[in-house]
Amino acid sequence: MKNWIHWNYYQDVEVNCICWESFTVNTTVAWPVKVETCYRCHPVFNKEKVIKKVVKGRLEKFLEKQKKIDSMKK
């Protein structure tokens, strides 16, 4: 196998979530990773919604626009 075509693999890279949870993973990214949801705050994993988003994501912005459009149609 050619060694120069494969990505470097880094161990114990820190992952930070907006719910203040941090943990380590093995990945091809060398710097700390920031995520919006993790296994602690995602509703699928913990059966309730714990996270309070500080920043609105694309989906929230889209849904707000759709609500405005629907209200204007009525």
PDB file of N, CA, C, O and CB in Angstrom:
ATOM      1  N   MET A   1       0.828  -1.187   0.000  1.00  0.00           N
ATOM      2  CA  MET A   1       0.000   0.000   0.000  1.00  0.00           C
ATOM      3  C   MET A   1       0.871   1.248   0.000  1.00  0.00           C
ATOM      4  O   MET A   1       1.990   1.247   0.513  1.00  0.00           O
ATOM      5  CB  MET A   1      -0.941  -0.001   1.205  1.00  0.00           C
ATOM      6  N   LYS A   2       0.345   2.287  -0.574  1.00  0.00           N
ATOM      7  CA  LYS A   2       1.059   3.557  -0.601  1.00  0.00           C
ATOM      8  C   LYS A   2       0.794   4.312   0.701  1.00  0.00           C
ATOM      9  O   LYS A   2      -0.361   4.563   1.046  1.00  0.00           O
ATOM     10  CB  LYS A   2       0.633   4.408  -1.830  1.00  0.00           C
ATOM     11  N   ASN A   3       1.827   4.666   1.408  1.00  0.00           N
ATOM     12  CA  ASN A   3       1.663   5.344   2.687  1.00  0.00           C
ATOM     13  C   ASN A   3       1.282   6.807   2.532  1.00  0.00           C
ATOM     14  O   ASN A   3       0.634   7.360   3.421  1.00  0.00           O
ATOM     15  CB  ASN A   3       2.928   5.236   3.488  1.00  0.00           C
ATOM     16  N   TRP A   4       1.651   7.439   1.461  1.00  0.00           N
ATOM     17  CA  TRP A   4       1.421   8.871   1.319  1.00  0.00           C
ATOM     18  C   TRP A   4      -0.008   9.222   0.912  1.00  0.00           C
ATOM     19  O   TRP A   4      -0.352  10.405   0.906  1.00  0.00           O
ATOM     20  CB  TRP A   4       2.374   9.431   0.314  1.00  0.00           C
ATOM     21  N   ILE A   5      -0.857   8.249   0.570  1.00  0.00           N
ATOM     22  CA  ILE A   5      -2.232   8.570   0.163  1.00  0.00           C
ATOM     23  C   ILE A   5      -3.235   8.454   1.308  1.00  0.00           C
ATOM     24  O   ILE A   5      -4.400   8.814   1.135  1.00  0.00           O
ATOM     25  CB  ILE A   5      -2.657   7.661  -0.967  1.00  0.00           C
ATOM     26  N   HIS A   6      -2.818   7.965   2.459  1.00  0.00           N
ATOM     27  CA  HIS A   6      -3.733   7.780   3.576  1.00  0.00           C
ATOM     28  C   HIS A   6      -3.671   8.969   4.529  1.00  0.00           C
ATOM     29  O   HIS A   6      -2.628   9.604   4.683  1.00  0.00           O
ATOM     30  CB  HIS A   6      -3.409   6.482   4.322  1.00  0.00           C
ATOM     31  N   TRP A   7      -4.799   9.259   5.164  1.00  0.00           N
ATOM     32  CA  TRP A   7      -4.880  10.347   6.129  1.00  0.00           C
ATOM     33  C   TRP A   7      -4.123   9.980   7.394  1.00  0.00           C
ATOM     34  O   TRP A   7      -3.976   8.804   7.726  1.00  0.00           O
ATOM     35  CB  TRP A   7      -6.343  10.678   6.455  1.00  0.00           C
ATOM     36  N   ASN A   8      -3.651  10.990   8.090  1.00  0.00           N
ATOM     37  CA  ASN A   8      -3.067  10.765   9.406  1.00  0.00           C
ATOM     38  C   ASN A   8      -4.196  10.525  10.395  1.00  0.00           C
ATOM     39  O   ASN A   8      -5.250  11.154  10.306  1.00  0.00           O
ATOM     40  CB  ASN A   8      -2.180  11.968   9.849  1.00  0.00           C
ATOM     41  N   TYR A   9      -3.974   9.608  11.343  1.00  0.00           N
ATOM     42  CA  TYR A   9      -4.989   9.250  12.322  1.00  0.00           C
ATOM     43  C   TYR A   9      -4.526   9.705  13.692  1.00  0.00           C
ATOM     44  O   TYR A   9      -3.471   9.294  14.173  1.00  0.00           O
ATOM     45  CB  TYR A   9      -5.271   7.726  12.309  1.00  0.00           C
ATOM     46  N   TYR A  10      -5.338  10.570  14.323  1.00  0.00           N
ATOM     47  CA  TYR A  10      -4.977  11.142  15.620  1.00  0.00           C
ATOM     48  C   TYR A  10      -5.836  10.526  16.712  1.00  0.00           C
ATOM     49  O   TYR A  10      -7.037  10.323  16.532  1.00  0.00           O
ATOM     50  CB  TYR A  10      -5.137  12.678  15.609  1.00  0.00           C
ATOM     51  N   GLN A  11      -5.215  10.233  17.841  1.00  0.00           N
ATOM     52  CA  GLN A  11      -5.934   9.655  18.967  1.00  0.00           C
ATOM     53  C   GLN A  11      -6.178  10.719  20.028  1.00  0.00           C
ATOM     54  O   GLN A  11      -5.392  11.654  20.184  1.00  0.00           O
ATOM     55  CB  GLN A  11      -5.154   8.466  19.562  1.00  0.00           C
ATOM     56  N   ASP A  12      -7.263  10.565  20.744  1.00  0.00           N
ATOM     57  CA  ASP A  12      -7.631  11.429  21.859  1.00  0.00           C
ATOM     58  C   ASP A  12      -7.777  12.904  21.456  1.00  0.00           C
ATOM     59  O   ASP A  12      -7.170  13.787  22.062  1.00  0.00           O
ATOM     60  CB  ASP A  12      -6.599  11.304  22.953  1.00  0.00           C
ATOM     61  N   VAL A  13      -8.588  13.151  20.430  1.00  0.00           N
ATOM     62  CA  VAL A  13      -8.918  14.516  20.024  1.00  0.00           C
ATOM     63  C   VAL A  13     -10.156  14.942  20.818  1.00  0.00           C
ATOM     64  O   VAL A  13     -11.125  14.188  20.914  1.00  0.00           O
ATOM     65  CB  VAL A  13      -9.168  14.616  18.461  1.00  0.00           C
ATOM     66  N   GLU A  14     -10.122  16.134  21.379  1.00  0.00           N
ATOM     67  CA  GLU A  14     -11.210  16.603  22.236  1.00  0.00           C
ATOM     68  C   GLU A  14     -12.384  17.096  21.398  1.00  0.00           C
ATOM     69  O   GLU A  14     -12.209  17.812  20.412  1.00  0.00           O
ATOM     70  CB  GLU A  14     -10.718  17.721  23.167  1.00  0.00           C
ATOM     71  N   VAL A  15     -13.591  16.695  21.815  1.00  0.00           N
ATOM     72  CA  VAL A  15     -14.831  17.145  21.187  1.00  0.00           C
ATOM     73  C   VAL A  15     -15.602  17.947  22.219  1.00  0.00           C
ATOM     74  O   VAL A  15     -15.832  17.472  23.332  1.00  0.00           O
ATOM     75  CB  VAL A  15     -15.684  15.939  20.649  1.00  0.00           C
ATOM     76  N   ASN A  16     -16.008  19.176  21.855  1.00  0.00           N
ATOM     77  CA  ASN A  16     -16.758  20.055  22.756  1.00  0.00           C
ATOM     78  C   ASN A  16     -18.137  20.300  22.173  1.00  0.00           C
ATOM     79  O   ASN A  16     -18.278  20.642  20.999  1.00  0.00           O
ATOM     80  CB  ASN A  16     -16.012  21.401  22.985  1.00  0.00           C
ATOM     81  N   CYS A  17     -19.156  20.120  23.013  1.00  0.00           N
ATOM     82  CA  CYS A  17     -20.539  20.351  22.617  1.00  0.00           C
ATOM     83  C   CYS A  17     -21.020  21.657  23.237  1.00  0.00           C
ATOM     84  O   CYS A  17     -20.420  22.147  24.194  1.00  0.00           O
ATOM     85  CB  CYS A  17     -21.450  19.165  23.045  1.00  0.00           C
ATOM     86  N   ILE A  18     -22.108  22.230  22.694  1.00  0.00           N
ATOM     87  CA  ILE A  18     -22.621  23.474  23.247  1.00  0.00           C
ATOM     88  C   ILE A  18     -23.336  23.257  24.574  1.00  0.00           C
ATOM     89  O   ILE A  18     -23.692  24.226  25.245  1.00  0.00           O
ATOM     90  CB  ILE A  18     -23.559  24.132  22.261  1.00  0.00           C
ATOM     91  N   CYS A  19     -23.553  21.998  24.967  1.00  0.00           N
ATOM     92  CA  CYS A  19     -24.153  21.707  26.271  1.00  0.00           C
ATOM     93  C   CYS A  19     -23.075  21.547  27.339  1.00  0.00           C
ATOM     94  O   CYS A  19     -23.359  21.024  28.416  1.00  0.00           O
ATOM     95  CB  CYS A  19     -25.015  20.435  26.195  1.00  0.00           C
ATOM     96  N   TRP A  20     -21.868  21.979  27.072  1.00  0.00           N
ATOM     97  CA  TRP A  20     -20.707  21.961  27.968  1.00  0.00           C
ATOM     98  C   TRP A  20     -20.147  20.558  28.195  1.00  0.00           C
ATOM     99  O   TRP A  20     -19.307  20.376  29.076  1.00  0.00           O
ATOM    100  CB  TRP A  20     -21.081  22.571  29.299  1.00  0.00           C
ATOM    101  N   GLU A  21     -20.583  19.579  27.436  1.00  0.00           N
ATOM    102  CA  GLU A  21     -20.022  18.231  27.541  1.00  0.00           C
ATOM    103  C   GLU A  21     -18.772  18.162  26.674  1.00  0.00           C
ATOM    104  O   GLU A  21     -18.748  18.703  25.568  1.00  0.00           O
ATOM    105  CB  GLU A  21     -21.065  17.142  27.109  1.00  0.00           C
ATOM    106  N   SER A  22     -17.738  17.502  27.173  1.00  0.00           N
ATOM    107  CA  SER A  22     -16.535  17.296  26.373  1.00  0.00           C
ATOM    108  C   SER A  22     -16.064  15.863  26.558  1.00  0.00           C
ATOM    109  O   SER A  22     -16.138  15.306  27.653  1.00  0.00           O
ATOM    110  CB  SER A  22     -15.415  18.304  26.766  1.00  0.00           C
ATOM    111  N   PHE A  23     -15.578  15.274  25.467  1.00  0.00           N
ATOM    112  CA  PHE A  23     -15.068  13.910  25.491  1.00  0.00           C
ATOM    113  C   PHE A  23     -14.022  13.769  24.406  1.00  0.00           C
ATOM    114  O   PHE A  23     -13.848  14.679  23.595  1.00  0.00           O
ATOM    115  CB  PHE A  23     -16.208  12.873  25.301  1.00  0.00           C
ATOM    116  N   THR A  24     -13.329  12.659  24.375  1.00  0.00           N
ATOM    117  CA  THR A  24     -12.266  12.458  23.393  1.00  0.00           C
ATOM    118  C   THR A  24     -12.641  11.345  22.426  1.00  0.00           C
ATOM    119  O   THR A  24     -13.317  10.384  22.791  1.00  0.00           O
ATOM    120  CB  THR A  24     -10.935  12.132  24.091  1.00  0.00           C
ATOM    121  N   VAL A  25     -12.191  11.493  21.192  1.00  0.00           N
ATOM    122  CA  VAL A  25     -12.417  10.505  20.140  1.00  0.00           C
ATOM    123  C   VAL A  25     -11.139  10.336  19.330  1.00  0.00           C
ATOM    124  O   VAL A  25     -10.207  11.131  19.446  1.00  0.00           O
ATOM    125  CB  VAL A  25     -13.599  10.925  19.222  1.00  0.00           C
ATOM    126  N   ASN A  26     -11.108   9.308  18.524  1.00  0.00           N
ATOM    127  CA  ASN A  26     -10.022   9.099  17.580  1.00  0.00           C
ATOM    128  C   ASN A  26     -10.525   9.512  16.205  1.00  0.00           C
ATOM    129  O   ASN A  26     -11.583   9.060  15.768  1.00  0.00           O
ATOM    130  CB  ASN A  26      -9.528   7.610  17.586  1.00  0.00           C
ATOM    131  N   THR A  27      -9.769  10.372  15.517  1.00  0.00           N
ATOM    132  CA  THR A  27     -10.251  10.930  14.264  1.00  0.00           C
ATOM    133  C   THR A  27      -9.078  11.344  13.372  1.00  0.00           C
ATOM    134  O   THR A  27      -7.917  11.254  13.771  1.00  0.00           O
ATOM    135  CB  THR A  27     -11.172  12.130  14.531  1.00  0.00           C
ATOM    136  N   THR A  28      -9.399  11.797  12.166  1.00  0.00           N
ATOM    137  CA  THR A  28      -8.372  12.279  11.243  1.00  0.00           C
ATOM    138  C   THR A  28      -8.150  13.775  11.367  1.00  0.00           C
ATOM    139  O   THR A  28      -7.311  14.332  10.659  1.00  0.00           O
ATOM    140  CB  THR A  28      -8.748  11.938   9.820  1.00  0.00           C
ATOM    141  N   VAL A  29      -8.890  14.442  12.260  1.00  0.00           N
ATOM    142  CA  VAL A  29      -8.741  15.873  12.498  1.00  0.00           C
ATOM    143  C   VAL A  29      -7.829  16.071  13.703  1.00  0.00           C
ATOM    144  O   VAL A  29      -8.018  15.421  14.732  1.00  0.00           O
ATOM    145  CB  VAL A  29     -10.128  16.558  12.724  1.00  0.00           C
ATOM    146  N   ALA A  30      -6.858  16.946  13.592  1.00  0.00           N
ATOM    147  CA  ALA A  30      -5.863  17.091  14.650  1.00  0.00           C
ATOM    148  C   ALA A  30      -6.268  18.093  15.730  1.00  0.00           C
ATOM    149  O   ALA A  30      -5.721  18.043  16.831  1.00  0.00           O
ATOM    150  CB  ALA A  30      -4.553  17.506  14.051  1.00  0.00           C
ATOM    151  N   TRP A  31      -7.194  18.991  15.456  1.00  0.00           N
ATOM    152  CA  TRP A  31      -7.543  20.051  16.397  1.00  0.00           C
ATOM    153  C   TRP A  31      -8.870  19.714  17.094  1.00  0.00           C
ATOM    154  O   TRP A  31      -9.585  18.821  16.640  1.00  0.00           O
ATOM    155  CB  TRP A  31      -7.640  21.422  15.667  1.00  0.00           C
ATOM    156  N   PRO A  32      -9.213  20.412  18.189  1.00  0.00           N
ATOM    157  CA  PRO A  32     -10.480  20.162  18.887  1.00  0.00           C
ATOM    158  C   PRO A  32     -11.684  20.429  17.989  1.00  0.00           C
ATOM    159  O   PRO A  32     -11.683  21.363  17.187  1.00  0.00           O
ATOM    160  CB  PRO A  32     -10.571  21.027  20.142  1.00  0.00           C
ATOM    161  N   VAL A  33     -12.702  19.598  18.138  1.00  0.00           N
ATOM    162  CA  VAL A  33     -13.899  19.658  17.311  1.00  0.00           C
ATOM    163  C   VAL A  33     -15.040  20.247  18.146  1.00  0.00           C
ATOM    164  O   VAL A  33     -15.199  19.892  19.314  1.00  0.00           O
ATOM    165  CB  VAL A  33     -14.275  18.242  16.762  1.00  0.00           C
ATOM    166  N   LYS A  34     -15.844  21.157  17.546  1.00  0.00           N
ATOM    167  CA  LYS A  34     -17.013  21.725  18.217  1.00  0.00           C
ATOM    168  C   LYS A  34     -18.264  21.206  17.520  1.00  0.00           C
ATOM    169  O   LYS A  34     -18.372  21.272  16.296  1.00  0.00           O
ATOM    170  CB  LYS A  34     -16.973  23.293  18.207  1.00  0.00           C
ATOM    171  N   VAL A  35     -19.208  20.689  18.303  1.00  0.00           N
ATOM    172  CA  VAL A  35     -20.444  20.138  17.757  1.00  0.00           C
ATOM    173  C   VAL A  35     -21.646  20.776  18.443  1.00  0.00           C
ATOM    174  O   VAL A  35     -21.527  21.309  19.546  1.00  0.00           O
ATOM    175  CB  VAL A  35     -20.480  18.605  17.921  1.00  0.00           C
ATOM    176  N   GLU A  36     -22.819  20.721  17.779  1.00  0.00           N
ATOM    177  CA  GLU A  36     -24.043  21.274  18.347  1.00  0.00           C
ATOM    178  C   GLU A  36     -24.790  20.273  19.214  1.00  0.00           C
ATOM    179  O   GLU A  36     -25.410  20.662  20.204  1.00  0.00           O
ATOM    180  CB  GLU A  36     -24.944  21.758  17.247  1.00  0.00           C
ATOM    181  N   THR A  37     -24.746  19.001  18.864  1.00  0.00           N
ATOM    182  CA  THR A  37     -25.406  17.975  19.662  1.00  0.00           C
ATOM    183  C   THR A  37     -24.453  16.818  19.888  1.00  0.00           C
ATOM    184  O   THR A  37     -23.619  16.501  19.040  1.00  0.00           O
ATOM    185  CB  THR A  37     -26.698  17.488  18.978  1.00  0.00           C
ATOM    186  N   CYS A  38     -24.592  16.194  21.044  1.00  0.00           N
ATOM    187  CA  CYS A  38     -23.766  15.037  21.372  1.00  0.00           C
ATOM    188  C   CYS A  38     -24.663  13.955  21.953  1.00  0.00           C
ATOM    189  O   CYS A  38     -25.887  14.085  21.927  1.00  0.00           O
ATOM    190  CB  CYS A  38     -22.625  15.415  22.371  1.00  0.00           C
ATOM    191  N   TYR A  39     -24.078  12.910  22.469  1.00  0.00           N
ATOM    192  CA  TYR A  39     -24.860  11.811  23.008  1.00  0.00           C
ATOM    193  C   TYR A  39     -25.588  12.198  24.302  1.00  0.00           C
ATOM    194  O   TYR A  39     -26.550  11.529  24.680  1.00  0.00           O
ATOM    195  CB  TYR A  39     -23.960  10.616  23.256  1.00  0.00           C
ATOM    196  N   ARG A  40     -25.159  13.245  24.977  1.00  0.00           N
ATOM    197  CA  ARG A  40     -25.808  13.676  26.224  1.00  0.00           C
ATOM    198  C   ARG A  40     -27.039  14.546  25.963  1.00  0.00           C
ATOM    199  O   ARG A  40     -28.035  14.438  26.678  1.00  0.00           O
ATOM    200  CB  ARG A  40     -24.814  14.444  27.095  1.00  0.00           C
ATOM    201  N   CYS A  41     -26.979  15.400  24.952  1.00  0.00           N
ATOM    202  CA  CYS A  41     -28.055  16.368  24.754  1.00  0.00           C
ATOM    203  C   CYS A  41     -28.985  16.039  23.590  1.00  0.00           C
ATOM    204  O   CYS A  41     -29.990  16.728  23.417  1.00  0.00           O
ATOM    205  CB  CYS A  41     -27.470  17.718  24.540  1.00  0.00           C
ATOM    206  N   HIS A  42     -28.698  15.030  22.794  1.00  0.00           N
ATOM    207  CA  HIS A  42     -29.566  14.695  21.668  1.00  0.00           C
ATOM    208  C   HIS A  42     -30.805  13.954  22.178  1.00  0.00           C
ATOM    209  O   HIS A  42     -30.663  13.009  22.955  1.00  0.00           O
ATOM    210  CB  HIS A  42     -28.804  13.835  20.619  1.00  0.00           C
ATOM    211  N   PRO A  43     -32.015  14.351  21.767  1.00  0.00           N
ATOM    212  CA  PRO A  43     -33.236  13.741  22.293  1.00  0.00           C
ATOM    213  C   PRO A  43     -33.386  12.260  21.972  1.00  0.00           C
ATOM    214  O   PRO A  43     -34.080  11.553  22.702  1.00  0.00           O
ATOM    215  CB  PRO A  43     -34.418  14.469  21.764  1.00  0.00           C
ATOM    216  N   VAL A  44     -32.768  11.771  20.921  1.00  0.00           N
ATOM    217  CA  VAL A  44     -32.877  10.353  20.589  1.00  0.00           C
ATOM    218  C   VAL A  44     -32.188   9.501  21.655  1.00  0.00           C
ATOM    219  O   VAL A  44     -32.659   8.410  21.976  1.00  0.00           O
ATOM    220  CB  VAL A  44     -32.266  10.074  19.202  1.00  0.00           C
ATOM    221  N   PHE A  45     -31.093   9.987  22.193  1.00  0.00           N
ATOM    222  CA  PHE A  45     -30.331   9.208  23.152  1.00  0.00           C
ATOM    223  C   PHE A  45     -30.837   9.349  24.581  1.00  0.00           C
ATOM    224  O   PHE A  45     -30.713   8.402  25.357  1.00  0.00           O
ATOM    225  CB  PHE A  45     -28.899   9.607  23.091  1.00  0.00           C
ATOM    226  N   ASN A  46     -31.395  10.481  24.956  1.00  0.00           N
ATOM    227  CA  ASN A  46     -31.783  10.663  26.352  1.00  0.00           C
ATOM    228  C   ASN A  46     -33.289  10.835  26.555  1.00  0.00           C
ATOM    229  O   ASN A  46     -33.718  11.102  27.678  1.00  0.00           O
ATOM    230  CB  ASN A  46     -31.070  11.854  26.915  1.00  0.00           C
ATOM    231  N   LYS A  47     -34.090  10.694  25.530  1.00  0.00           N
ATOM    232  CA  LYS A  47     -35.549  10.704  25.596  1.00  0.00           C
ATOM    233  C   LYS A  47     -36.161  12.023  26.056  1.00  0.00           C
ATOM    234  O   LYS A  47     -37.364  12.065  26.314  1.00  0.00           O
ATOM    235  CB  LYS A  47     -36.000   9.628  26.503  1.00  0.00           C
ATOM    236  N   GLU A  48     -35.408  13.071  26.167  1.00  0.00           N
ATOM    237  CA  GLU A  48     -35.954  14.376  26.521  1.00  0.00           C
ATOM    238  C   GLU A  48     -35.079  15.449  25.909  1.00  0.00           C
ATOM    239  O   GLU A  48     -33.941  15.184  25.522  1.00  0.00           O
ATOM    240  CB  GLU A  48     -36.051  14.551  28.060  1.00  0.00           C
ATOM    241  N   LYS A  49     -35.594  16.634  25.822  1.00  0.00           N
ATOM    242  CA  LYS A  49     -34.835  17.724  25.217  1.00  0.00           C
ATOM    243  C   LYS A  49     -34.187  18.547  26.321  1.00  0.00           C
ATOM    244  O   LYS A  49     -34.868  19.283  27.036  1.00  0.00           O
ATOM    245  CB  LYS A  49     -35.745  18.614  24.323  1.00  0.00           C
ATOM    246  N   VAL A  50     -32.889  18.422  26.457  1.00  0.00           N
ATOM    247  CA  VAL A  50     -32.141  19.090  27.505  1.00  0.00           C
ATOM    248  C   VAL A  50     -31.483  20.350  26.980  1.00  0.00           C
ATOM    249  O   VAL A  50     -31.308  21.319  27.719  1.00  0.00           O
ATOM    250  CB  VAL A  50     -31.099  18.158  28.092  1.00  0.00           C
ATOM    251  N   ILE A  51     -31.123  20.343  25.731  1.00  0.00           N
ATOM    252  CA  ILE A  51     -30.298  21.406  25.170  1.00  0.00           C
ATOM    253  C   ILE A  51     -31.111  22.679  24.946  1.00  0.00           C
ATOM    254  O   ILE A  51     -32.256  22.621  24.497  1.00  0.00           O
ATOM    255  CB  ILE A  51     -29.667  20.948  23.856  1.00  0.00           C
ATOM    256  N   LYS A  52     -30.529  23.798  25.252  1.00  0.00           N
ATOM    257  CA  LYS A  52     -31.098  25.099  24.949  1.00  0.00           C
ATOM    258  C   LYS A  52     -30.124  25.797  24.023  1.00  0.00           C
ATOM    259  O   LYS A  52     -29.084  26.288  24.462  1.00  0.00           O
ATOM    260  CB  LYS A  52     -31.369  25.940  26.249  1.00  0.00           C
ATOM    261  N   LYS A  53     -30.455  25.843  22.749  1.00  0.00           N
ATOM    262  CA  LYS A  53     -29.530  26.391  21.767  1.00  0.00           C
ATOM    263  C   LYS A  53     -29.358  27.880  21.938  1.00  0.00           C
ATOM    264  O   LYS A  53     -30.327  28.619  22.111  1.00  0.00           O
ATOM    265  CB  LYS A  53     -30.004  26.088  20.369  1.00  0.00           C
ATOM    266  N   VAL A  54     -28.127  28.307  21.889  1.00  0.00           N
ATOM    267  CA  VAL A  54     -27.807  29.719  21.957  1.00  0.00           C
ATOM    268  C   VAL A  54     -27.849  30.324  20.562  1.00  0.00           C
ATOM    269  O   VAL A  54     -28.295  31.456  20.375  1.00  0.00           O
ATOM    270  CB  VAL A  54     -26.430  29.936  22.602  1.00  0.00           C
ATOM    271  N   VAL A  55     -27.385  29.564  19.599  1.00  0.00           N
ATOM    272  CA  VAL A  55     -27.306  30.028  18.219  1.00  0.00           C
ATOM    273  C   VAL A  55     -28.322  29.249  17.391  1.00  0.00           C
ATOM    274  O   VAL A  55     -28.444  28.032  17.528  1.00  0.00           O
ATOM    275  CB  VAL A  55     -25.861  29.857  17.644  1.00  0.00           C
ATOM    276  N   LYS A  56     -29.050  29.960  16.530  1.00  0.00           N
ATOM    277  CA  LYS A  56     -30.014  29.290  15.667  1.00  0.00           C
ATOM    278  C   LYS A  56     -29.285  28.675  14.478  1.00  0.00           C
ATOM    279  O   LYS A  56     -28.405  29.292  13.878  1.00  0.00           O
ATOM    280  CB  LYS A  56     -31.111  30.276  15.190  1.00  0.00           C
ATOM    281  N   GLY A  57     -29.670  27.457  14.156  1.00  0.00           N
ATOM    282  CA  GLY A  57     -29.075  26.756  13.037  1.00  0.00           C
ATOM    283  C   GLY A  57     -29.863  26.997  11.765  1.00  0.00           C
ATOM    284  O   GLY A  57     -30.809  27.784  11.744  1.00  0.00           O
ATOM    285  N   ARG A  58     -29.470  26.322  10.724  1.00  0.00           N
ATOM    286  CA  ARG A  58     -30.128  26.484   9.427  1.00  0.00           C
ATOM    287  C   ARG A  58     -31.583  26.034   9.464  1.00  0.00           C
ATOM    288  O   ARG A  58     -32.458  26.673   8.880  1.00  0.00           O
ATOM    289  CB  ARG A  58     -29.378  25.705   8.361  1.00  0.00           C
ATOM    290  N   LEU A  59     -31.830  24.924  10.157  1.00  0.00           N
ATOM    291  CA  LEU A  59     -33.188  24.394  10.193  1.00  0.00           C
ATOM    292  C   LEU A  59     -34.133  25.353  10.914  1.00  0.00           C
ATOM    293  O   LEU A  59     -35.249  25.584  10.450  1.00  0.00           O
ATOM    294  CB  LEU A  59     -33.205  23.023  10.873  1.00  0.00           C
ATOM    295  N   GLU A  60     -33.703  25.906  12.031  1.00  0.00           N
ATOM    296  CA  GLU A  60     -34.547  26.837  12.766  1.00  0.00           C
ATOM    297  C   GLU A  60     -34.855  28.077  11.936  1.00  0.00           C
ATOM    298  O   GLU A  60     -35.990  28.552  11.932  1.00  0.00           O
ATOM    299  CB  GLU A  60     -33.879  27.235  14.075  1.00  0.00           C
ATOM    300  N   LYS A  61     -33.862  28.604  11.239  1.00  0.00           N
ATOM    301  CA  LYS A  61     -34.073  29.777  10.386  1.00  0.00           C
ATOM    302  C   LYS A  61     -35.062  29.457   9.267  1.00  0.00           C
ATOM    303  O   LYS A  61     -35.933  30.265   8.946  1.00  0.00           O
ATOM    304  CB  LYS A  61     -32.734  30.262   9.792  1.00  0.00           C
ATOM    305  N   PHE A  62     -34.916  28.266   8.675  1.00  0.00           N
ATOM    306  CA  PHE A  62     -35.815  27.848   7.604  1.00  0.00           C
ATOM    307  C   PHE A  62     -37.247  27.728   8.114  1.00  0.00           C
ATOM    308  O   PHE A  62     -38.181  28.185   7.455  1.00  0.00           O
ATOM    309  CB  PHE A  62     -35.353  26.514   7.005  1.00  0.00           C
ATOM    310  N   LEU A  63     -37.424  27.115   9.288  1.00  0.00           N
ATOM    311  CA  LEU A  63     -38.764  26.940   9.837  1.00  0.00           C
ATOM    312  C   LEU A  63     -39.405  28.276  10.180  1.00  0.00           C
ATOM    313  O   LEU A  63     -40.613  28.439  10.004  1.00  0.00           O
ATOM    314  CB  LEU A  63     -38.716  26.056  11.071  1.00  0.00           C
ATOM    315  N   GLU A  64     -38.628  29.228  10.664  1.00  0.00           N
ATOM    316  CA  GLU A  64     -39.166  30.559  10.937  1.00  0.00           C
ATOM    317  C   GLU A  64     -39.642  31.240   9.658  1.00  0.00           C
ATOM    318  O   GLU A  64     -40.696  31.874   9.641  1.00  0.00           O
ATOM    319  CB  GLU A  64     -38.114  31.424  11.627  1.00  0.00           C
ATOM    320  N   LYS A  65     -38.862  31.105   8.591  1.00  0.00           N
ATOM    321  CA  LYS A  65     -39.267  31.683   7.308  1.00  0.00           C
ATOM    322  C   LYS A  65     -40.560  31.047   6.811  1.00  0.00           C
ATOM    323  O   LYS A  65     -41.439  31.737   6.293  1.00  0.00           O
ATOM    324  CB  LYS A  65     -38.156  31.505   6.261  1.00  0.00           C
ATOM    325  N   GLN A  66     -40.674  29.719   6.972  1.00  0.00           N
ATOM    326  CA  GLN A  66     -41.877  29.023   6.530  1.00  0.00           C
ATOM    327  C   GLN A  66     -43.098  29.468   7.330  1.00  0.00           C
ATOM    328  O   GLN A  66     -44.185  29.609   6.771  1.00  0.00           O
ATOM    329  CB  GLN A  66     -41.691  27.511   6.653  1.00  0.00           C
ATOM    330  N   LYS A  67     -42.927  29.691   8.638  1.00  0.00           N
ATOM    331  CA  LYS A  67     -44.041  30.180   9.456  1.00  0.00           C
ATOM    332  C   LYS A  67     -44.485  31.560   9.004  1.00  0.00           C
ATOM    333  O   LYS A  67     -45.683  31.835   8.948  1.00  0.00           O
ATOM    334  CB  LYS A  67     -43.646  30.217  10.935  1.00  0.00           C
ATOM    335  N   LYS A  68     -43.527  32.441   8.676  1.00  0.00           N
ATOM    336  CA  LYS A  68     -43.871  33.769   8.187  1.00  0.00           C
ATOM    337  C   LYS A  68     -44.637  33.699   6.872  1.00  0.00           C
ATOM    338  O   LYS A  68     -45.611  34.424   6.669  1.00  0.00           O
ATOM    339  CB  LYS A  68     -42.615  34.607   8.014  1.00  0.00           C
ATOM    340  N   ILE A  69     -44.188  32.823   5.987  1.00  0.00           N
ATOM    341  CA  ILE A  69     -44.848  32.672   4.686  1.00  0.00           C
ATOM    342  C   ILE A  69     -46.251  32.136   4.872  1.00  0.00           C
ATOM    343  O   ILE A  69     -47.188  32.621   4.238  1.00  0.00           O
ATOM    344  CB  ILE A  69     -44.042  31.741   3.763  1.00  0.00           C
ATOM    345  N   ASP A  70     -46.413  31.135   5.740  1.00  0.00           N
ATOM    346  CA  ASP A  70     -47.737  30.557   5.989  1.00  0.00           C
ATOM    347  C   ASP A  70     -48.673  31.582   6.608  1.00  0.00           C
ATOM    348  O   ASP A  70     -49.852  31.630   6.257  1.00  0.00           O
ATOM    349  CB  ASP A  70     -47.627  29.332   6.903  1.00  0.00           C
ATOM    350  N   SER A  71     -48.169  32.403   7.523  1.00  0.00           N
ATOM    351  CA  SER A  71     -49.021  33.410   8.154  1.00  0.00           C
ATOM    352  C   SER A  71     -49.419  34.502   7.155  1.00  0.00           C
ATOM    353  O   SER A  71     -50.514  35.056   7.256  1.00  0.00           O
ATOM    354  CB  SER A  71     -48.303  34.035   9.361  1.00  0.00           C
ATOM    355  N   MET A  72     -48.553  34.813   6.203  1.00  0.00           N
ATOM    356  CA  MET A  72     -48.885  35.816   5.183  1.00  0.00           C
ATOM    357  C   MET A  72     -49.920  35.277   4.211  1.00  0.00           C
ATOM    358  O   MET A  72     -50.733  36.044   3.696  1.00  0.00           O
ATOM    359  CB  MET A  72     -47.625  36.251   4.420  1.00  0.00           C
ATOM    360  N   LYS A  73     -49.911  33.976   3.947  1.00  0.00           N
ATOM    361  CA  LYS A  73     -50.893  33.371   3.037  1.00  0.00           C
ATOM    362  C   LYS A  73     -52.294  33.386   3.637  1.00  0.00           C
ATOM    363  O   LYS A  73     -53.281  33.476   2.908  1.00  0.00           O
ATOM    364  CB  LYS A  73     -50.491  31.935   2.697  1.00  0.00           C
ATOM    365  N   LYS A  74     -52.384  33.297   4.961  1.00  0.00           N
ATOM    366  CA  LYS A  74     -53.688  33.262   5.633  1.00  0.00           C
ATOM    367  C   LYS A  74     -54.208  34.619   5.799  1.00  0.00           C
ATOM    368  O   LYS A  74     -55.297  34.801   6.344  1.00  0.00           O
ATOM    369  CB  LYS A  74     -53.613  32.586   6.967  1.00  0.00           C
TER     370      LYS A  74
END
